[in-house]
Amino acid sequence: MNKAGKAPTMKDVAREAGVALGTVSKVFNSIPVGESYKIKVEEAAKRLGYRVNSYARGLRADKTYTVALILPSLDNPFFALLADHICVALTKHNYRMVLAITKADPHAEARCIRMIEQNMADGVIGLTYAADLDVNENLPYVSIDRFIGPNIPCISSDNFGGGQMAAEKLVSLGCKKPLFLRIGSDVPGETDKRGAGFVTYCQMNGIEYAAQRFSDWQGIESVYKFLDEHCHRGKLDYDGIFCSTDLFAYHVKKHLESIGVCVPEDVQLIGFDGLKRPETDEFYCSTIVQPIQQIAETAVYILLHGASEQFPGFMSLPVSYAPGGTTRE
């Protein structure tokens, strides 16, 4: 509080720091000033208990300093980790994140977009499943893993290269008949390229393989039924499996072990995402690692800096392989 018992103002901070009011404004609006001035202003604000009213500042600047993140869920650790990295990246730029969970419902995604267009956020980062999502061209929008339109930047990992990498790794580890398993949305997206990369590698190298895709509506039980039908006296028809995600690979591994198939002794298994157990910092399985932090930071940078014109409409970031106990390195 100032001497009048009211909340401190920017003028109070300027007086306390011994600097001009304009200098205080620059510091609070992340405009470069001399480091010594910045320190003086921050220390004065701390002594006075001054807090930037970002909402009021947003009204004056026709900004909310808020970005909306649209995700299908937080059940998948990949989505949760992506949200965490995006939140951290936004905070570094003095922005807040509003999270919208849609359960992959296209109607819910469309409603979110309409609400955000009503000046409730300065832009959107979305990982959506609506096949015909309509985004106003004046709304700053960055898409992850799904190409929406020529004017909307899309950021993804190298899914095709990751699929090839998984197939090559399984073959190099001795697999003679690898299998690709995928479960997910029927809406086309960049993650579909994981299977395409796997199949292409096998075909180009004369490898006997199989690929089985399941829709979300079929459910995980359909996957289990498929595996049961291809298991005879504890021996699976395939000696290597590439799963479309790490979470999916985790469930496949559990089911294989329940029917007497050992991983990696009988079947080697590779997932996709690069997720780690929080308690041990170890990978859940051998995996194709996505650069999740880089995806998040790139999406935030393009959105906040209006840099979409400086970048191609689609950005594919490199992936890598990491062993995680489900392959025989």
Secondary structure, 3 states (H helix, E strand, C coil): CCCCCCCCCHHHHHHHHCCCHHHHHHHHCCCCCCHHHHHHHHHHHHHHCCCCCHHHHHHHHCCCCEEEEEECCCCCHHHHHHHHHHHHHHHHCCCEEEEEECCCCHHHHHHHHHHHHHHHCCEEEECCCCCCCCCCCCCCEEEECCCCCCCCCEEEECHHHHHHHHHHHHHHCCCCCEEEEEEECCCCCHHHHHHHHHHHHHHHCCCCCEEEEEECCCCHHHHHHHHHHCEECCEECCCEEEECCHHHHHHHHHHHHHCCCCCCCCCEEEEEECCECCCCCCECCEEEECCHHHHHHHHHHHHHCCHHHHCCCEEEECCEEECCCCCCC
